[in-house]
Amino acid sequence: MEQIDFAQFWQERRLCMLASPRPDGTIHQVPVGATFDAERQLVRVITSGSSYKARNLRRHPGSRVAVSQVEGRWWSTVEGRATVSAEPERVAEAVRRYAERYREPRPNPERVVIEIAIDRLLGNVQPS
């Protein structure tokens, strides 16, 4: 079977979906731009601190979330525990990585980063 390089799959520009639990146990799923940090085993998502996903995850730190992306028959999902940070250094690193994968994001003084510590990989695109 043909293989796709995992790191490259997570570097190419494509939309992702973030799934996180709501307080009532249902799933909140939204499109996001996400970046993969192989060295730290993190996925980062930048967003406004006032977004539902950020507010919800701040109220429930360490919630398990999933980020998925698909291209044709190829797909990859990373799962892990999420934290939200407004620390300038962490937000700046997330913005830098986002700009590399997508484009320079618009200025947003309320920006935060959702960091997902990867503990599970699913899909047919996985590291060798």
N, C-alpha and C positions, 0 to 999 in steps of 0.2 A: 504494500500500500504506500502511496506517495506520502511523504512527510512534509510538514510545514515547520519552519523554524519558529519556536515559541517567542523568543525575544523579538524577532522581526515582526511577528504577528501583532505583538503589543506595542510596536513602535509606529507601524503604518497608521495613517489617519483613518479611523473608523469610529462610529458612534458606539457607545457602550450603554448598558442598562444597569442601574443600581437598584437592587431589591433589598429593602430593610423592613423590619417588623414595626407595625403600628402598635400602640398600647393595647388595642383590643385583639392583637394576634393576627390580624389580616396583614397582607403584604402591600407595602407602598413601593411601586416600581416606577422609576423615572429615567429618561435618557440623560446621559452625562458624558463629559469628556473625562477619561481616566488615563493615568500613566502608571507604568510598571517599573519598579526599582528592584532589579535583580539582586543587587548587593545587600539591600536591607530587607528584601522580601516584603515589600509594601506596594500597595496600589494607592494612589492619591487621586482625590477628586476635589477640585476647587468649586466653591459655591458661595453664595451670600449667607452670612450668619443668620439672616432672617428667613431663609428658606425652610420649608417644612422638614426636609430631610436633616438639615443641620440642627434645628431646634429639637426634633424628635431624638436624634442620636445624642445630643448633649444631655437630654433628660434621662437617657438610658445608656450611659457609657459602657463600652464593651459588648454592645449588642452584636450578634452575628449578622453579617450582611453578605451579599454576593454581587459581583460585578461580572457581567457577561458581554461578549461581543461575538458577532457572526459575520462571515463572508462566504456566501454560497453555501457549500456543504461543510465548511470549516467553522468550528466554534470553540470557544474557550471560556470557562467560568473560573473565577478565583473566589474563594470564600475565606472569611476570617472575622476577627473582632475589630470593630470600628471605634475610633476616637475622633473627636473634633478639636481642632486647635486654631487659635487666633495668634499664636506666637509668630512674630514677624519673620524670623528665620525659616520656620517651617512653611509658612505661607509663601515666602519668596522662592523656596526650593520647589514647591508645588507649581507655582506660576511659571518658573523657568522650564520645568519639564513639560508643562501643558503647552507652552509656546513652541517647544521643539516638535511636539507631536501634532499639534493642531495649528494654532496661530497665536499671536500676542492677544491675551484677553483684554477686554475693555477695563479701564480703571474701576475699582470698586472698593471704597474704604471699609466696607463691611465684610470683605472677603475672609473666609476661613478655609481650612483644608480638612477634609475627611481622610484619615489615614486608616487603611485596612491592613492589619497584620495577617499576611497570608498563612493559612494552615491547611488548606485543601485546594487541589486543582482538579477540575473536571474538563471533559471535552476531548475532541480528537486532535487538538493542537496542545501538546504538552512538551515540557523540556525532555531532551533525550537522556 
